[in-house]
């Protein structure tokens, strides 16, 4: 039987991280890499040794994955849930193969924001942790009433999605009927609304196999919110650092201490910190790659693989070398792309050491103010 790591799903375009994990699995652990996805593509087969296509639901998917692994004569040595929807199935696979992972109940709460809020309300929180009120939205009438309850604004989100999909700010002038119609794909799975937090700074408590750090986040304003900048590690006053570390650790304690990767999103407010959501997977937007640049001899991806195989953690973060960041760029107006700046030359002129930079659009393509390109540095 061939040993393998099993990645359960991946978010958006992060196939480049799957390929990175495959190379590490080959070089460092002498293992194959299996990718479980809902709709397999050619790029999936290029990035993994075996691709298993299945709905990322629970019991039927578990049987399908186990059967496919047996037919391929592969034995899992580590389970790596890499998408929000893949977290429960990852927990079930880890339990089935007796590998490091969390209980299914914890994994379900990590995916279901409504369940997480219920657990949050049941446990004494640390000082300076500020819970957010959450209301289930099951109709247009409930949406309108909840907005009024929250003072005329709110932030609406699907309960079982990640990566800001379906998230919208709701203001007094917002057409609630249009919002409810736009969220139609989530009417069955569930929608919730929380108070719209404005003026707070955004951070994430990022964790891998015992090591944790704080990432400073910047998000667009307006009706739709999307992250466009990350800085690792966040530079904060000691008290603010303590508040955020307590909040991120509290979220982890609520769900599963034995889990290998967390990306807990937080608001830093005047009197403490509030949880946005808990993601039981690696952070996006190259945050782990930024951590590898910012800390000495630190490879989060390798540590995640090692944890998945052994369950071992390392609580001491390596020595900080400096700060690194990524910035996503978007056009100032919609239209046809006619010119692009030379990213390396621009970085040199600004005195910024550039690690990587690229555009998602080429000359002549249409661009929109609601889209984005990237120029990480």
Wavefront OBJ file of the C-alpha trace (Angstrom):
o trace
v 0.000 0.000 0.000
v 1.278 3.475 -0.910
v 1.272 6.074 1.901
v -0.490 9.334 1.078
v -1.756 12.620 2.468
v -5.373 13.457 1.675
v -6.363 17.084 1.015
v -10.104 17.623 1.401
v -11.161 20.430 -0.931
v -9.478 23.759 -1.591
v -10.874 27.284 -1.694
v -11.150 29.336 -4.874
v -7.957 29.350 -6.957
v -5.591 27.900 -4.375
v -4.440 25.024 -6.546
v -0.911 26.490 -6.300
v -0.925 25.572 -2.588
v -2.044 22.032 -3.415
v 0.924 21.681 -5.784
v 3.227 23.014 -3.066
v 1.927 20.448 -0.581
v 2.385 17.663 -3.136
v 6.034 18.591 -3.623
v 6.603 18.632 0.135
v 4.817 15.299 0.539
v 7.115 13.787 -2.087
v 10.378 15.364 -0.961
v 10.033 15.450 2.833
v 7.742 12.537 3.624
v 8.081 10.162 0.634
v 4.295 10.135 0.292
v 1.779 10.648 -2.499
v -0.866 13.358 -2.395
v -4.582 12.743 -2.924
v -7.027 15.575 -3.585
v -10.749 15.255 -2.827
v -12.918 17.765 -4.723
v -16.533 18.178 -5.742
v -15.809 18.883 -9.422
v -12.461 17.653 -10.709
v -10.570 19.650 -13.340
v -7.446 19.150 -15.391
v -5.483 21.435 -13.057
v -6.438 19.198 -10.131
v -4.859 16.193 -11.839
v -1.756 18.245 -12.584
v -1.369 19.196 -8.907
v -2.122 15.832 -7.233
v -1.222 12.164 -7.640
v -4.835 11.028 -7.351
v -8.057 13.049 -7.574
v -11.299 11.777 -6.032
v -14.477 13.526 -7.097
v -17.370 13.469 -4.650
v -19.882 15.695 -2.928
v -18.179 16.953 0.229
v -21.146 15.856 2.309
v -20.566 13.424 5.126
v -21.515 9.711 5.165
v -21.789 9.077 1.370
v -18.561 11.003 0.719
v -16.726 9.089 3.440
v -17.608 5.769 1.820
v -16.704 7.060 -1.656
v -13.279 8.340 -0.585
v -12.426 5.188 1.372
v -13.408 3.012 -1.591
v -11.350 5.084 -4.049
v -8.294 4.948 -1.787
v -8.606 1.185 -1.401
v -8.944 0.711 -5.170
v -5.798 2.828 -5.695
v -3.950 0.800 -3.019
v -3.267 3.955 -0.992
v -3.152 4.290 2.778
v -3.665 7.766 4.298
v -1.011 8.924 6.763
v -2.484 12.422 7.214
v -5.757 14.242 6.541
v -5.649 17.919 5.544
v -9.037 19.730 5.409
v -8.310 22.652 3.095
v -11.738 24.160 2.427
v -14.489 25.225 4.791
v -16.907 22.737 3.246
v -14.280 20.006 3.533
v -13.742 20.401 7.285
v -16.463 17.955 8.472
v -15.479 15.291 5.933
v -11.847 15.768 6.929
v -12.748 15.142 10.572
v -14.615 11.971 9.618
v -11.714 10.687 7.506
v -9.239 11.377 10.320
v -11.435 9.479 12.769
v -11.938 6.594 10.328
v -8.211 6.152 9.701
v -7.283 6.971 13.337
v -5.212 9.983 12.375
v -4.871 13.418 14.051
v -8.046 15.453 13.744
v -11.065 16.773 15.589
v -14.425 15.339 16.576
v -17.145 15.739 13.961
v -19.202 17.920 16.321
v -16.378 20.445 16.547
v -15.817 20.403 12.794
v -19.512 21.043 12.149
v -19.429 24.042 14.495
v -16.385 25.355 12.663
v -18.343 25.345 9.405
v -21.677 26.512 10.850
v -21.382 30.136 12.050
v -24.743 29.937 13.781
v -23.660 26.926 15.825
v -20.377 28.649 16.665
v -22.243 31.706 17.995
v -24.420 29.445 20.154
v -21.337 27.770 21.652
v -19.716 31.172 22.173
v -22.700 32.297 24.251
v -22.592 29.233 26.507
v -18.987 29.531 27.750
v -17.430 32.249 29.965
v -15.247 34.374 27.713
v -11.902 35.972 28.634
v -11.728 39.603 29.688
v -11.917 42.019 26.754
v -13.635 39.458 24.530
v -16.736 41.123 23.072
v -19.291 38.646 21.648
v -21.463 39.742 18.730
v -25.226 39.251 18.632
v -26.362 36.995 15.788
v -29.854 36.511 14.407
v -31.110 33.824 12.024
v -32.609 35.281 8.829
v -35.263 33.038 7.296
v -37.397 35.536 5.395
v -37.434 39.026 3.948
v -39.543 40.147 6.911
v -36.944 38.835 9.375
v -34.195 40.616 7.451
v -36.007 43.961 7.649
v -36.873 43.514 11.342
v -33.303 42.523 12.280
v -31.857 45.523 10.479
v -34.138 47.734 12.536
v -33.178 45.891 15.728
v -29.518 46.602 14.975
v -30.149 50.307 14.509
v -30.690 50.413 10.755
v -27.562 48.533 9.659
v -26.278 44.981 9.747
v -23.921 42.484 8.178
v -25.534 39.473 6.537
v -23.752 36.215 5.738
v -24.455 32.555 4.872
v -23.955 30.319 7.897
v -21.948 27.657 6.066
v -19.731 29.500 3.604
v -16.232 30.955 3.698
v -14.065 33.453 1.803
v -16.682 36.232 2.172
v -19.029 34.489 -0.281
v -22.531 35.889 0.120
v -21.485 38.460 2.744
v -23.064 41.914 2.428
v -23.304 45.102 4.466
v -26.900 46.243 4.924
v -27.613 49.943 5.484
v -30.776 51.961 6.002
v -30.984 52.741 2.292
v -30.303 49.151 1.201
v -33.039 47.419 -0.762
v -33.658 44.437 1.520
v -35.789 42.679 -1.098
v -32.841 42.737 -3.528
v -30.488 41.434 -0.838
v -32.863 38.595 0.039
v -33.184 37.668 -3.628
v -29.402 37.712 -4.140
v -28.973 35.335 -1.207
v -31.430 32.809 -2.687
v -28.721 30.093 -3.056
v -28.349 30.117 0.734
v -32.021 30.198 1.801
v -32.017 26.463 2.514
v -28.583 26.133 4.159
v -29.103 29.182 6.383
v -28.395 32.904 6.644
v -27.592 35.068 9.653
v -27.134 38.746 10.442
v -24.807 40.418 12.919
v -24.333 44.089 13.821
v -22.318 46.026 11.238
v -19.024 46.825 12.985
v -17.497 50.020 11.633
v -14.312 51.760 12.669
v -12.702 48.567 14.010
v -9.368 47.216 12.793
v -9.308 43.710 11.331
v -6.874 40.933 12.148
v -6.597 37.178 11.995
v -5.194 34.799 14.581
v -3.333 32.329 12.398
v -2.266 28.965 13.740
v -0.464 25.863 12.532
v 0.550 22.884 14.645
v 0.957 24.886 17.862
v 2.534 28.047 16.383
v 0.427 31.189 16.173
v 0.826 34.753 14.961
v -1.356 37.787 14.246
v -1.988 39.064 10.726
v -3.161 42.612 10.041
v -5.940 42.706 7.434
v -7.371 45.484 5.271
v -10.820 45.164 3.680
v -12.694 47.169 1.075
v -15.647 49.234 2.249
v -19.089 49.455 0.709
v -21.852 46.925 0.210
v -19.527 44.018 -0.627
v -16.443 43.403 1.507
v -13.241 41.788 0.249
v -9.773 41.633 1.758
v -7.100 43.376 -0.273
v -4.037 43.549 2.014
v -2.339 41.371 4.649
v 0.730 42.130 6.794
v 2.603 39.459 8.792
v 3.105 39.772 11.685
v 0.771 42.529 12.897
v 2.539 45.321 14.758
v 0.525 46.207 17.854
v 0.732 47.522 21.383
v 1.221 44.735 23.988
v -2.302 45.129 25.351
v -3.866 44.865 21.907
v -1.738 41.809 21.152
v -2.957 40.193 24.358
v -6.615 40.883 23.552
v -6.327 39.350 20.092
v -4.345 36.317 21.256
v -6.887 35.660 23.991
v -9.736 35.930 21.484
v -8.123 33.619 18.929
v -7.197 31.102 21.609
v -10.721 31.233 23.030
v -12.192 30.443 19.610
v -9.849 27.495 19.267
v -10.770 26.216 22.734
v -14.470 26.351 21.802
v -13.995 24.120 18.789
v -11.019 21.773 18.901
v -7.652 22.166 20.591
v -6.304 19.199 18.630
v -6.907 20.706 15.189
v -3.887 21.475 12.995
v -4.774 24.784 11.297
v -6.873 27.815 12.194
v -7.572 31.163 10.575
v -9.645 32.951 13.225
v -10.833 36.352 11.983
v -11.146 39.127 14.566
v -12.198 42.745 15.046
v -9.995 44.881 17.299
v -12.226 47.413 19.042
v -11.621 50.119 21.645
v -12.293 47.860 24.627
v -11.349 44.447 23.303
v -11.724 41.968 20.448
v -14.671 40.272 18.742
v -14.793 37.128 16.623
v -15.798 37.481 12.990
v -15.620 33.776 12.175
v -13.519 30.711 12.825
v -11.982 28.979 9.810
v -10.563 25.530 10.533
v -8.128 25.613 7.605
v -5.001 27.474 6.464
v -5.310 31.201 5.830
v -5.711 32.477 2.278
v -3.991 35.288 0.353
v -0.534 33.751 0.862
v -0.561 34.476 4.625
v 1.366 31.277 5.383
v 3.899 32.191 2.687
v 4.240 35.630 4.279
v 4.893 33.954 7.641
v 7.654 31.881 6.016
v 9.270 35.143 4.877
v 8.800 36.917 8.213
v 10.121 34.199 10.561
v 13.423 32.372 10.550
v 13.479 28.769 9.254
v 9.683 28.525 9.375
v 7.632 26.560 6.842
v 3.964 26.418 7.883
v 3.098 23.960 5.099
v 5.701 21.456 6.198
v 4.579 21.824 9.810
v 0.969 21.152 8.800
v 1.973 17.946 7.024
v 4.068 16.866 10.006
v 1.154 17.503 12.367
v -1.278 15.586 10.144
v 1.015 12.569 10.292
v 2.122 12.682 13.933
v -0.168 15.029 15.861
v 2.905 16.777 17.247
v 2.828 20.537 17.907
v 5.505 23.191 18.479
v 4.357 26.155 20.543
v 7.367 28.441 20.093
v 7.294 30.654 17.007
v 10.734 31.102 15.383
v 12.592 34.401 15.613
v 11.082 37.223 13.603
v 13.195 38.443 10.689
v 10.966 41.327 9.609
v 7.568 42.130 8.129
v 6.075 41.011 4.835
v 2.817 41.815 3.090
v 0.588 41.265 0.090
v -1.508 43.883 -1.687
v -4.284 43.212 -4.185
v -4.863 45.940 -6.755
v -8.087 46.746 -8.574
v -8.863 49.283 -11.304
v -10.153 52.711 -10.388
v -12.814 52.407 -13.091
v -14.337 49.693 -15.251
v -13.233 49.353 -18.861
v -10.565 47.805 -21.092
v -7.074 47.387 -19.675
v -4.651 49.480 -21.767
v -1.541 49.782 -19.604
v 0.136 47.925 -16.759
v 2.878 49.119 -14.479
v 6.138 47.195 -14.404
v 5.820 45.685 -10.912
v 9.535 44.954 -10.270
v 10.546 48.425 -11.463
v 7.814 50.065 -9.378
v 8.854 48.117 -6.270
v 12.468 49.128 -6.794
v 11.491 52.790 -7.143
v 9.540 52.589 -3.883
v 12.327 50.761 -2.061
v 10.220 47.633 -1.503
v 11.949 44.218 -1.700
v 9.707 42.243 -4.061
v 9.182 38.528 -3.555
v 6.543 37.968 -6.240
v 4.204 40.050 -8.372
v 1.692 39.292 -11.101
v -1.503 40.455 -12.800
v -4.688 38.427 -13.139
v -5.690 40.352 -16.291
v -3.806 40.916 -19.551
v -3.812 43.936 -21.847
v -7.023 44.216 -23.841
v -9.172 42.382 -21.302
v -12.162 43.938 -19.604
v -11.714 44.914 -15.941
v -14.245 45.964 -13.327
v -14.100 47.917 -10.102
v -15.711 44.863 -8.502
v -12.840 42.615 -9.614
v -9.219 42.550 -8.439
v -5.712 41.841 -9.620
v -2.745 41.083 -7.428
v 0.718 42.382 -6.836
v 2.112 40.626 -3.749
v 5.391 41.842 -2.312
l 1 2 3 4 5 6 7 8 9 10 11 12 13 14 15 16 17 18 19 20 21 22 23 24 25 26 27 28 29 30 31 32 33 34 35 36 37 38 39 40 41 42 43 44 45 46 47 48 49 50 51 52 53 54 55 56 57 58 59 60 61 62 63 64 65 66 67 68 69 70 71 72 73 74 75 76 77 78 79 80 81 82 83 84 85 86 87 88 89 90 91 92 93 94 95 96 97 98 99 100 101 102 103 104 105 106 107 108 109 110 111 112 113 114 115 116 117 118 119 120 121 122 123 124 125 126 127 128 129 130 131 132 133 134 135 136 137 138 139 140 141 142 143 144 145 146 147 148 149 150 151 152 153 154 155 156 157 158 159 160 161 162 163 164 165 166 167 168 169 170 171 172 173 174 175 176 177 178 179 180 181 182 183 184 185 186 187 188 189 190 191 192 193 194 195 196 197 198 199 200 201 202 203 204 205 206 207 208 209 210 211 212 213 214 215 216 217 218 219 220 221 222 223 224 225 226 227 228 229 230 231 232 233 234 235 236 237 238 239 240 241 242 243 244 245 246 247 248 249 250 251 252 253 254 255 256 257 258 259 260 261 262 263 264 265 266 267 268 269 270 271 272 273 274 275 276 277 278 279 280 281 282 283 284 285 286 287 288 289 290 291 292 293 294 295 296 297 298 299 300 301 302 303 304 305 306 307 308 309 310 311 312 313 314 315 316 317 318 319 320 321 322 323 324 325 326 327 328 329 330 331 332 333 334 335 336 337 338 339 340 341 342 343 344 345 346 347 348 349 350 351 352 353 354 355 356 357 358 359 360 361 362 363 364 365 366 367 368 369 370 371 372 373 374 375 376 377
